[in-house]
Amino acid sequence: MIKLKRERDPALEVFDRGCLALRREGETVGHVLTTLSSFWSPGRPLTMQQWVWLVVVWADGEKERAEEDYPPWTYVREIQDGSFEWPYPGPRGGIYEAAWLPEEERAATWTGLGVTLDDF
């Protein structure tokens, strides 16, 4: 039996049930909620890689469908650099400042926004 190697990047742990505030011009206009999981890829058949799911909930309560990110990372790199780009056209499209909520606020924000793991 072949045992798969699990790659764990400690820098990604913050994405495990994480929560960021999205801001424009200093005003919080939404949140990004994140989960961290693993996946198998035929390109790396002996390794389980990490995978991030994101759900955006806007200040008016509108919840977007889940987005995914995996190596070589797009959303993850933006967030690590303090920004988040919503790539879809319309008034919400564009670049936001993204800031992690303190750990003690994350669970309450998930609950308050009505997000569960079923949303990912």
Secondary structure, 3 states (H helix, E strand, C coil): CCCCEECCCHHHHHHCCEEEEEEECCEEEEEEEEEEEEEEECCEEEEEEEEEEEEEEECCCCECCCEEECCCCCHHHHHHCCEEEECCCCCCCEEEEEEECCHHHHHHHHHHHCCCHHHC
